[in-house]
């Protein structure tokens, strides 16, 4: 995830004034003379650029401090206050400039695009009370997700035979990745959801209501429609459906192959009539990718690239060495060094703190809006999955660096999916046997059919398996925001998509 849950919940509303109220009140006032292109250009390149960058830095810094010490109430409040303070600045500029400008009349295409982007309020269309409520909801959901623990499996003895509470990262993540015991996996799959989802349900309902309220104040039908608008494709839903239909046959073959392998491995729990794979068996708490089951399903398990995690450990890789290896790869392409992003002395967090702090471990890359401070936040461990994730997150950092000289409005991805595409393109390039041999992880390179098929299976488990998960998650959220499914059926609706996609 590139941006943590509410790092930049930017609002353009003054205290106790709704966006819709702003529009209606402005309509009754004398219409001011439209700004000239020169006036807009001068404002954007001078005052706006400086003040918004400073505000963004303040918000990002406060949010970083909060999410790397998530139980600290004062840091949480500072983060909220920074967002509200930023809102006042944004609202002032929106009122004075952007709602008066007509991008269609701008001859300068760059200027027109900046105005178009900056004129959309997003969640800012909420009044301050609603915004504080929404921010609080997201904060509370984040805290539950980040700090929840479950008791260890009853037959597993920890701490002198006592069942101790264990967190998601790294403990549960590692259990789901490494353990293949059917009952153990099922226990942790259910226990984790009981410790999180059941506590989040009512908060999520309120989140949906306020998110939709913000979207409607922006003249969108709902939050899903507002999200999709950033892709600038009026047929986005149909486009995604068409793309999924193209790749679905490949996914179906992968699913059938893994299903048959598991029917043999878990014969005690599965039989020949089963058509679905139990989600808890797929090596990931969300079954979003299946790369951790690779040793059990690759066509030729005796080949050298059997277990990249094992190779990393045998070659004495550390977390910092994985980051340095990724940085060297980017530099070998003639790109910028990403060393600041994992330098602890410059603020990065690349391993879980050992001082007892609760943190949001989910890997993310941060742009602090000052053109020089770029950081990765991650609870990394030495394994193949984290090795790929590090390369992916550095893709974000590289992208940040390469557009840092652009106008403020352009210092983000070309669309919401483009940042992820950059990181994934790099991650795809570093998982082949050829690359692993080049950097010394593989001692010998076997250019044969067996190695190639193993490589392709790793790729399929990591990428093809993810496609229906990513697609159904958005479809489900779109349906929730549209109100096409009642809240009491939200959970069953999600699993319905899991069954049919």
C-alpha positions in Angstrom: 0.0 0.0 0.0 1.5 3.2 -1.1 -0.3 5.6 1.3 -1.2 4.5 4.8 -4.9 4.6 5.7 -5.4 8.3 6.3 -2.0 10.0 5.9 -3.4 12.7 3.7 -7.1 12.9 4.3 -7.0 16.4 2.8 -10.0 18.6 3.5 -10.8 21.9 2.0 -13.5 23.0 4.4 -13.5 25.6 7.1 -14.9 24.9 10.5 -18.6 23.9 10.6 -19.2 24.7 6.9 -20.3 22.0 4.4 -18.9 22.0 0.9 -22.5 22.0 -0.4 -23.2 25.0 1.7 -20.2 26.8 0.2 -21.5 26.2 -3.3 -25.0 27.5 -2.4 -23.7 30.5 -0.5 -21.3 31.5 -3.2 -24.2 31.3 -5.7 -26.0 34.1 -3.9 -23.0 36.4 -3.9 -21.7 38.6 -6.6 -19.7 36.5 -9.0 -16.1 37.6 -9.0 -14.2 38.2 -12.2 -12.6 34.9 -13.5 -8.9 34.7 -13.0 -6.6 35.0 -16.0 -4.3 32.2 -16.9 -1.4 34.4 -15.9 -2.8 35.0 -12.4 -3.5 31.3 -11.9 0.0 30.3 -13.1 1.7 32.8 -10.9 -0.3 31.7 -7.9 0.3 28.0 -8.5 4.1 28.4 -9.0 4.7 30.7 -6.1 2.5 30.9 -3.0 0.5 27.7 -3.6 3.6 25.5 -4.3 5.4 26.7 -1.2 2.5 26.6 1.3 1.0 23.3 0.1 4.4 21.6 0.2 5.0 22.8 3.7 1.5 21.7 4.8 2.0 18.3 3.2 5.3 17.8 5.0 3.7 18.7 8.3 0.9 16.3 7.8 3.1 13.5 6.5 5.5 13.9 9.4 2.7 13.9 12.0 1.1 10.8 10.4 4.4 9.0 10.3 4.9 9.6 14.0 1.5 8.3 14.7 1.6 5.1 12.7 5.1 4.2 14.0 3.7 4.6 17.6 0.1 3.8 17.1 -1.0 3.7 20.8 0.4 7.2 21.5 -2.8 9.3 22.0 -0.9 12.6 21.7 0.7 11.7 18.4 -2.7 10.6 17.0 -4.2 14.0 18.0 -1.3 15.9 16.4 -1.9 14.0 13.2 -5.5 14.9 13.2 -4.8 18.5 14.0 -2.3 18.7 11.2 -4.9 17.4 8.8 -7.4 20.1 10.0 -4.8 22.8 9.8 -4.0 21.8 6.3 -7.7 21.9 5.5 -7.9 25.5 6.4 -5.1 26.4 3.9 -6.6 24.2 1.2 -10.1 25.7 1.7 -8.7 29.3 1.5 -7.1 28.5 -1.9 -10.1 26.6 -3.2 -12.4 29.6 -2.3 -10.1 32.2 -3.8 -8.9 30.4 -6.9 -10.0 27.0 -8.0 -13.8 27.3 -7.8 -13.5 30.5 -9.9 -11.4 28.9 -12.6 -12.7 27.2 -15.7 -10.0 24.7 -16.9 -11.8 24.4 -20.3 -10.9 28.0 -21.1 -7.2 27.5 -20.3 -5.0 27.4 -23.3 -2.1 26.0 -21.3 -2.9 22.3 -21.0 -0.7 21.9 -18.0 -2.5 24.7 -16.2 -5.9 23.3 -17.1 -5.0 19.9 -15.7 -3.7 21.3 -12.5 -6.9 23.3 -12.0 -9.1 20.3 -12.8 -7.3 18.2 -10.2 -7.2 20.8 -7.5 -10.9 21.8 -7.9 -12.1 18.4 -6.6 -12.5 18.4 -2.8 -12.5 14.7 -2.1 -13.2 13.9 1.5 -12.7 17.6 2.1 -16.3 18.2 1.2 -17.3 17.1 4.7 -17.7 19.7 7.4 -15.0 19.7 10.1 -17.1 17.7 12.6 -17.8 15.0 10.0 -14.1 15.0 8.9 -12.9 14.5 12.4 -15.4 11.7 12.9 -14.3 10.0 9.7 -10.6 10.4 10.6 -11.3 9.0 14.0 -13.0 6.0 12.5 -10.1 5.3 10.2 -7.7 5.7 13.1 -9.6 3.3 15.3 -9.9 0.7 12.5 -6.2 1.0 11.9 -5.4 0.6 15.6 -7.6 -2.6 15.9 -6.0 -4.0 12.8 -2.5 -3.2 13.9 -2.6 -4.2 17.5 -5.0 -7.2 17.5 -3.6 -10.5 18.8 -4.9 -14.0 19.0 -4.0 -16.8 21.5 -1.6 -19.4 20.2 -3.0 -22.7 18.9 -4.0 -24.9 21.9 -1.5 -27.6 21.1 1.4 -25.2 20.6 3.3 -24.6 23.8 4.9 -21.2 24.2 6.3 -19.5 27.3 6.4 -22.5 29.6 3.2 -24.1 28.2 1.0 -21.0 28.3 -1.0 -19.9 25.3 0.4 -16.5 24.6 -1.2 -13.8 22.5 0.5 -13.3 19.1 0.2 -10.4 16.6 -0.3 -10.4 12.9 3.2 -9.3 12.0 5.5 -11.1 11.9 4.0 -14.0 13.8 0.7 -14.8 12.1 2.1 -13.9 8.7 4.9 -16.4 9.2 2.6 -19.1 10.5 0.3 -18.8 7.5 3.3 -18.8 5.2 5.3 -21.7 6.7 2.8 -24.0 8.4 0.9 -26.5 6.3 -1.1 -28.1 9.1 -4.7 -27.9 8.1 -6.2 -27.5 11.6 -3.6 -24.9 12.7 -4.1 -22.8 9.6 -7.9 -22.9 10.0 -7.6 -21.9 13.7 -5.5 -18.8 13.0 -7.6 -17.8 9.9 -10.8 -17.8 12.0 -9.2 -16.4 15.2 -7.7 -13.4 13.3 -11.0 -12.5 11.8 -12.8 -12.8 15.2 -10.1 -10.4 16.6 -10.5 -7.8 13.9 -13.4 -7.9 11.5 -16.1 -8.4 14.1 -14.9 -5.4 16.0 -14.7 -3.2 12.8 -18.1 -3.9 11.3 -20.0 -1.0 12.9 -17.1 1.4 12.3 -17.0 0.4 8.7 -20.7 1.1 8.3 -20.1 4.7 9.5 -17.0 5.0 7.3 -19.2 4.1 4.3 -21.9 6.6 5.2 -19.4 9.5 5.6 -17.4 8.6 2.6 -20.6 8.6 0.4 -21.6 11.9 2.0 -18.2 13.4 0.9 -18.6 12.0 -2.6 -22.1 13.4 -3.1 -20.9 16.8 -1.9 -18.4 16.5 -4.8 -21.3 15.7 -7.2 -20.4 12.0 -7.5 -23.0 9.3 -7.0 -21.0 7.6 -4.3 -17.4 7.0 -3.0 -16.8 4.3 -5.6 -17.7 6.6 -8.4 -15.3 9.2 -7.0 -12.5 6.7 -6.8 -13.1 5.5 -10.4 -13.1 9.1 -11.8 -9.4 9.3 -11.2 -8.8 6.7 -13.9 -10.5 9.1 -16.4 -12.3 6.2 -18.2 -16.0 6.5 -18.4 -16.2 2.8 -19.1 -13.8 1.8 -16.4 -16.1 -0.9 -14.9 -16.6 -2.5 -18.3 -12.9 -2.2 -19.1 -12.0 -4.1 -15.9 -14.6 -6.8 -16.6 -13.3 -7.2 -20.2 -9.7 -7.5 -19.0 -10.6 -10.1 -16.3 -12.5 -12.2 -18.9 -9.3 -12.3 -21.0 -7.1 -13.6 -18.2 -9.6 -15.7 -16.3 -8.9 -18.9 -18.3 -5.3 -18.8 -17.2 -6.3 -18.3 -13.6 -8.8 -21.2 -13.9 -6.0 -23.5 -14.9 -3.8 -22.4 -12.0 -6.7 -22.9 -9.6 -7.5 -26.3 -10.9 -3.8 -27.4 -10.7 -3.4 -26.2 -7.1 -6.7 -27.8 -6.2 -5.7 -31.2 -7.4 -2.4 -31.0 -5.7 -4.1 -30.1 -2.4 -6.7 -32.9 -2.8 -3.7 -35.3 -2.5 -1.9 -33.4 0.3 -5.0 -32.8 2.4 -6.9 -36.0 1.5 -8.1 -36.2 5.1 -10.0 -32.9 4.7 -10.8 -32.7 1.0 -12.3 -35.1 -1.5 -12.6 -35.4 -5.3 -15.9 -33.6 -5.4 -14.4 -30.4 -4.0 -14.2 -27.5 -6.6 -12.8 -24.8 -4.3 -9.6 -24.5 -2.4 -10.0 -23.7 1.3 -8.7 -20.1 1.6 -6.7 -20.7 4.8 -4.4 -23.2 2.9 -2.9 -20.7 0.4 -0.1 -19.3 2.5 -1.4 -15.9 3.1 -3.8 -14.5 5.7 -6.0 -13.0 2.9 -5.3 -15.6 0.2 -4.4 -12.7 -2.0 -1.3 -14.4 -3.4 -0.2 -18.0 -3.2 3.6 -17.7 -3.5 4.3 -19.3 -0.1 2.8 -22.6 -1.2 5.3 -22.7 -4.1 7.5 -25.5 -2.6 4.5 -27.7 -2.5 3.1 -27.2 -6.0 6.0 -26.2 -8.4 6.4 -28.8 -11.1 10.0 -29.7 -10.3 10.6 -29.2 -6.5 14.1 -30.7 -6.6 15.5 -27.9 -8.8 17.8 -25.4 -7.1 15.2 -22.6 -7.0 13.1 -24.5 -4.6 13.1 -22.1 -1.7 14.4 -18.5 -2.2 14.0 -17.8 1.4 16.3 -20.6 2.2 18.8 -19.3 -0.3 18.7 -15.8 1.2 19.4 -17.2 4.7 22.2 -19.5 3.4 23.8 -16.5 1.8 23.7 -14.6 5.1 21.3 -11.9 3.9 20.0 -9.5 6.5 17.1 -7.0 6.1 19.5 -4.2 5.4 21.3 -6.3 2.7 18.0 -7.0 1.0 17.4 -3.2 0.8 20.9 -2.6 -0.4 20.5 -5.3 -3.1 17.3 -3.7 -4.3 18.9 -0.2 -4.3 21.8 -1.6 -6.4 19.4 -3.0 -8.9 17.8 0.5 -9.5 21.2 2.1 -9.8 22.2 -0.5 -12.3 19.4 0.7 -14.5 20.8 4.2 -14.4 18.2 5.4 -11.9 18.5 7.4 -8.7 19.8 5.9 -5.5 17.0 5.0 -3.0 19.4 4.8 0.0 17.6 7.5 2.0 14.4 5.4 2.0 15.9 2.7 4.2 18.4 4.7 6.2 17.3 4.5 9.8 19.3 7.7 10.7 17.1 9.5 8.2 13.9 8.2 9.8 13.1 5.1 7.9 11.5 2.1 9.7 12.5 -1.2 7.9 12.1 -3.6 10.8 9.6 -4.0 13.6 10.7 -1.9 16.6 12.0 -3.8 19.6 11.0 -1.3 22.2 7.4 -2.6 22.5 5.8 0.1 20.3 2.8 -1.0 18.3 3.2 0.1 14.7 1.3 -0.2 11.4 3.6 -2.8 9.8 2.0 -2.9 6.3 4.7 -1.9 3.9 4.4 1.6 2.4 6.5 4.2 0.7 6.3 7.8 1.8 6.9 11.2 0.1 7.3 14.0 2.6 6.8 16.6 0.0 10.1 18.5 0.4 11.9 16.9 -2.5 14.4 15.0 -0.3 12.7 13.0 2.4 11.5 9.7 1.1 11.0 6.8 3.5 9.9 3.2 3.6 7.9 1.9 6.5 8.0 -1.9 6.8 8.4 -4.7 9.3 10.7 -6.7 7.0 12.2 -10.1 7.7 14.5 -12.1 5.5 12.3 -14.0 3.1 11.5 -14.1 -0.5 8.1 -12.3 -0.2 9.8 -9.4 1.6 12.6 -9.4 -0.9 10.0 -8.8 -3.7 8.1 -6.3 -1.5 11.3 -4.2 -0.9 11.9 -3.9 -4.7 8.2 -2.9 -5.1 8.3 -0.2 -2.5 11.5 1.2 -3.9 9.6 1.6 -7.2 7.4 4.1 -5.4 10.4 5.9 -4.0 12.0 6.1 -7.4 8.8 7.5 -8.9 8.7 10.1 -6.1 12.2 11.2 -6.8 11.6 11.5 -10.6 8.6 13.7 -10.3 9.7 15.8 -7.3 10.4 18.8 -9.5 6.9 18.7 -11.0 4.1 21.2 -9.8 2.5 20.1 -6.6 -0.7 19.0 -8.3 1.4 16.5 -10.4 3.4 15.0 -7.6 1.4 11.8 -7.6 0.8 8.8 -9.9 -0.6 9.3 -13.4 -3.6 7.5 -12.0 -4.3 5.5 -8.9 -2.9 2.3 -10.4 0.2 3.6 -12.0 2.4 3.8 -8.9 1.7 0.1 -8.2 2.5 -0.7 -11.8 6.0 0.8 -11.5 6.8 -1.2 -8.4 5.4 -4.4 -9.8 7.3 -4.1 -13.1 10.5 -4.0 -11.1 9.4 -6.8 -8.8 8.7 -9.0 -11.9 12.2 -8.4 -13.1 14.0 -9.6 -10.0 12.3 -12.9 -9.4 13.7 -14.8 -12.3 16.4 -17.5 -11.9 18.6 -15.5 -14.3 18.5 -12.4 -12.0 19.0 -14.4 -8.8 22.0 -16.0 -10.4 23.4 -12.7 -11.4 23.3 -11.3 -7.9 24.8 -14.5 -6.4 21.7 -16.1 -4.8 21.7 -19.0 -7.2 25.1 -20.7 -7.6 24.3 -22.3 -10.9 21.9 -21.1 -13.6 20.1 -24.0 -15.3 18.7 -22.8 -18.6 16.3 -25.6 -19.1 12.6 -26.3 -19.3 12.4 -27.4 -15.7 13.8 -24.2 -14.4 11.7 -22.1 -16.7 8.5 -23.9 -15.7 9.3 -23.4 -12.0 9.9 -19.7 -12.6 6.6 -19.4 -14.4 4.8 -21.2 -11.5 6.3 -18.8 -9.0 5.2 -15.9 -11.2 1.7 -17.3 -11.5 1.3 -17.9 -7.8 2.4 -14.4 -7.0 0.7 -12.5 -9.8 -2.0 -14.5 -11.5 -3.5 -15.7 -8.2 -3.8 -12.1 -7.1 -5.9 -10.9 -10.0 -9.4 -12.1 -8.9 -8.7 -11.0 -5.3 -7.8 -7.5 -6.4 -10.7 -7.4 -8.8 -13.4 -8.8 -6.4 -12.3 -6.5 -3.6 -13.0 -3.4 -5.7 -16.2 -4.9 -7.1 -17.3 -5.6 -3.5 -16.5 -2.1 -2.3 -18.2 -0.5 -5.3 -21.4 -2.5 -4.5 -21.2 -1.5 -0.8 -20.8 2.2 -1.7 -23.6 2.0 -4.3 -25.9 0.5 -1.7 -26.8 -2.5 -3.9 -26.2 -4.9 -1.0 -27.6 -4.4 2.5 -25.1 -4.1 5.4 -26.3 -7.4 6.9 -25.2 -9.2 3.7 -21.8 -7.5 3.2 -19.8 -10.5 4.4 -21.8 -13.1 2.4 -21.6 -10.8 -0.7 -17.8 -10.8 -0.4 -17.7 -14.6 -0.3 -20.1 -14.9 -3.1 -17.6 -13.0 -5.3 -14.9 -15.3 -4.0 -16.8 -18.3 -5.2 -17.7 -17.0 -8.7 -14.6 -15.0 -9.8 
